Amino acid sequence: MINHILKLRSQSMPLAEIAQECGLTIGQVKYLLAKKRRTMISHGENKAWQRDVTRKEAPIQKDWMSLALSSPSILHVSWELTWSRLLMVASYLRAEQQELEKGIRLYDVTGISFNGNNARSWVDIRIEGDTNECFIPNVQPNCTYVADFGLFHEERFYPILRSETVFTPVNSSDRVPAWKHRFRPDTDKLSIQ
């Protein structure tokens, strides 16, 4: 029964329709799904739970994204995404989590009121592994940038989180606080034009 419920759920069928098809109440369907989740956790089948226990951290409670200057020509991007949000997006895309590729889309929004579709230019950066931060070197001076964290699926980008805007200095001699210079990655890997 639970396998049939999971199959219907993976097809994004609402709980009410699943309950009707299986001859159960919505409460019974919710109970069976919760029981299955508890079983998966106790048997170590839930990868997000394992990762949090391994790191000895509490599970992520809130989605967030940050874009900041690391130096006059390097941006630092960091983010946290809850497991439930990632699963929700994967379900919407009807894709397994393994089929999805994480990435950043960096927009140049200098001099415009950005609405998500009217950037002057953008660059896509694919993220590998379980990292939750990256550096973007060689950004242009005197520009305004916004970044989206999202997923690539079938060569299309699906944004999930958006950062605040960041302004780069007019020239590279403009000062950046000394504490930010500790975030100095290899600067020859990516160039943003």
N, C-alpha and C positions, 0 to 999 in steps of 0.2 A: 504494500500500500504506500509506504513512504517513498519508494522509488518512483512510483507513478506520480505522486504529488511533486517530487523534485523535478521530474521531467516536465510537468505542466508549468511549474514555477519558472524553470529555465526558459520557457517560451513566453514569459512575461504575462501569463494568465493571472487575472486578479484572484484574490483569495476566495471571494464569493463564488466565482465560476468553478474554481477547483473544488470547493466544498460541495457545490451542486452536482458536479460530475462524479464525485466519489461517494455521494450519499452521506456526507458528514456535515456537521455544523462548522461555521468559520472558526469557532473556538477550538474544536477538535483538530482542525487543520493547523492552526497556530501552535497548539500543544505538540503535535507530531513533529513540526518543523523545529521547534525549540528543543525537543528531546533529541532529535537527530544532531543538532548543533552541539549540544552538551556531550553526546557520544563521540563526535568528531574531535572535540577538544580533549576529552579524556584519553582518546587513542592517539593523540598527536597528529591528527590529520589536518588541523587548521594551521597553515603556514604562518599567518599573521600572528596568531597567538604564540607559536613557537619562537618566532623572531623576537617578540616582546619579552618572553621569559628568558631567552638566551642573553639579551642585552640587559636584563634586570631593570627594565623600564616599565612604567605604566603604559598601557595602550594609549595611542594618540586620541585626544578628546576633541580636537578642533582642527579644521582645515585652515591653513594659512600659507602665505607666500610673501617673500621679501626680496626687494631689488635694491642694492646699495652700491655706492662707489667703493672700490677697493683701492684704487689709485686713479689718477686723472683719466687713464685710458682703459681701465679694467673694471668691469661690473661683477659683483658677487650676487648670485641668485640662490636662495634657499627656500625650502617649502616643507610642509608636512601634510599628508593626505590620509584621512581615516580609511581604514580597511572597508568600512561599509560604503563610503563614497566610491571607492575604486570598484567594488563589486556592483554597485548600482549602475555605474557607467558601462562596465563590461556587459551587464545584462541588457542595457539599452542598445548597445551595439551588437548584441547577440554574438558575443565573442568570448572565448576563454581568456583568462588573464594572461596566459602565456603568448597569445596571439597579439597582444597589445604592446606597443613600444612607447616608453615615456619620452617626453621631450619638452623643450622650451621653445616658444616662438617669441623672439625679441622684435618689437616694433619701434621704428623711428617715427615719433609723433611730434616732431619739432614744428611749432607754429600752428598747430591745428587743434581743434576740439575733437579728441578721439572718441569714436563711437563703436569701435571694434572692427570696422570694415574700411576705414578711410586712412590707414597709415600711409606715410610717404614711402616706406619700404619695410621689409621684415626679413628675418633670417630664422631658419629652423635649426635647432640643435638637438640631436638625439641623445638621450641619456641611457647609459648602460648600467646594469647592476642595481643594487639597492641604495645607491647614494641619494641624498636629499639636498644636494647643493652642487653648484658648478660655477666656474669663472668664465667670463666672456671678455677676452682681450681685444685690443685694437679697436675700441669704439671711437667714434668721431668726436672731436671737441665741439662745444657749444651746441649740443643736441639734447633732445628730450627723449627718453626711452621708457617703454612699458613692456613688461614681460607677461606671458601666459604660460602656465604649466598645463600640459594636457597629454592626450594619448594619440598616437598614430595608429590607424587601422585602415588597411586597404588603401594606403597612400593618401589618406586624408587626415587632417589634424582636428582633434576635438578638444577645445579648451575646457579646463575645469576650474582653474584658479587664476586670478589676475593680480598683479602687483600694483603698488602705487607708482607714480612717475618718478623718474630720477633725471636730474639735469647734470650733464657733464660740463666741466669748466671750459672757459673760452680758450685757454691754451694749457699745455701740459705743465707749465711752471706754476699754475694756480695750486695752492696748498690743499692737501687732503690731510685730515687728522692723522698724526703719527701712528696711532694704534691700528689704523686700517692697513698700514703697509705690511702687516704680518700676513695678510691674505694676498700674497703675490705668487700666482701660478706661472707656469710656462706661458709666455705671451706669443709664441710663434705658431700656435695651433689653429687659430681662427681669426679671420679678419672680417669686420663688418664695414661695408661700403655704404 
